[in-house]
């Protein structure tokens, strides 16, 4: 891992693979940082891609600046990182969960910087449905309550992502270290109070209107992203190529690592196949 200084602070990143390879940027979710993609880096590099992954501000080993942790802030970090690393050619973006929403929003804002888009169990709109979001936004009490409940609430929820993984113990320890940092707690409070987990319908619709194709992967047993939200994303952008993983929960990068790697390689090599059939799409809304 390396560190690079951007206008808002230092960003931890890894750039692996052949220098001449097409660049694939992997965006993690709202809580677990860049090691979310541990299992996907090697297969992509083996296919000749140059893979960039990094910790978003407030996560992992990147700085936790005092700022608004909204969607514009995270898109600015991504743009700044690409420029700082002199990656000017359009890149392939792949985002998981919250990272999927940021990938879509970034693609809407900077279409000239994006070659292709892959979304893995992407966020549509958490709104105030999550308990921690509601607590964080309480006047006066939000901060103290979040600091009290965050270790237990977030720790238990995120542990489900890597349940059954051979590296589950390692990931649990790394996440516990992150949770214990006061600066992480401060940044996460700002994150929950921003528009970061709000409605991304406008981004998905804009990409659909622009004819932006891409890969959309989800699990039919996902406990965080409702199937109705996947159905809505496919409605907003019917140019996406849908791939459902039977029995998969929200932890696809951990629990279905090999299959996800294969899907990403197929997508990047132009073998994603046809978009989800209309009859199948209609069934997602049930």
Secondary structure, DSSP 4 states (H G I P E B T S, - for coil): -EEEEETTEEEEEEEES-TTSPEEEEE--SSS-GGGGHHHHHHHHHTT-EEEEEPPTTSTTS---SS--SHHHHHHHHHHHHHHTT--S-EEEEEETHHHHHHHHHHHH-GGGEEEEEEES--S--TT-SHHHHHHTSTTHHHHHHHHHHHHHHHHHHHTTTTT-TTHHHHHHHHHHHHH-HHHHHHHHHHHHSSTTS--HHHHHHHHHTT--EEEEEETT-SSS-HHHHHHHHHH-TTEEEEEETT--S-HHHHTHHHHHHHHHHHHTT---SPPPHHHHHHHT-
